[in-house]
Amino acid sequence: MFQDIFPHKYDNHYKPDAVPAPSARVLCYEGKGGYLGADGTHMTCAEYRARGGKGPLTYLFSIDETEYYLCTEDFPAGTDYVLEDNVRSRTDLPADTVFAHATGASLDRWYRSNRFCGRCGGKMEHSKKERAMVCPGCGMTVYPRISPVAIVGITNGDRIVCSKYKRGYARWALIAGFSEIGEPIEDTVRREVMEETGLRVKNLRYYNCQPWPYSDSMLFGFFCDVDGDDTITVEEDELAEARWFSRDEMPVQESLFSLTATMMEAFRTGNYPK
């Protein structure tokens, strides 16, 4: 899956006093795009400075011995940005490069959205002890947003429910949805399935989880069995289609980049919790 960058090692320990070495990588984002060089790499700090970048750099994380910093202002002149979806779809890029690019973009969105306090309007400051933004006026503390999402494989013997969204992602996928306030993730599974397909489910089996920085989320994958009537009633505001697929009908997944694709392939091959 997306986060599986072995043998590389991701370290997100917070280092507020870190000073970038010339070889450190600098991540720059604007709008829906981020800088990525023609050779498929992120610019070094030395290159950032040579191109006229003078702004402060915020330490993000390291992968192996390489540290990554975020540029949030004073972008270098002539910087070329690549749309996030284009980076995600480039199979020629190393997994750790795509992972760094997407994770940095998630943190960039969070920093940009929390420059001012939502309680008193004061200017936020970086915490000295943890990755958080703190208001020096009222003391409000804001942490990076991570929204829980349930990904659900609804099974009935050798069949599984797949759906297509009305907008956005065009391929077949599994039922999915965000948790509501105060809702256990298992209840999210039951509610989303009922809302989108009209089905009741039982025998929930946890499969795996996946950080998904593209929507600032943590995905939790479950398989479950249909409980009673297996007639699907499609929630037409969100879904274009939903139906039962037999194992023989399941398409082979070209990539196991996402938890959804991994779960669909696991069902197709019979390698899933029953």
Disulfide bonds with the S-S distance in Angstrom:
none
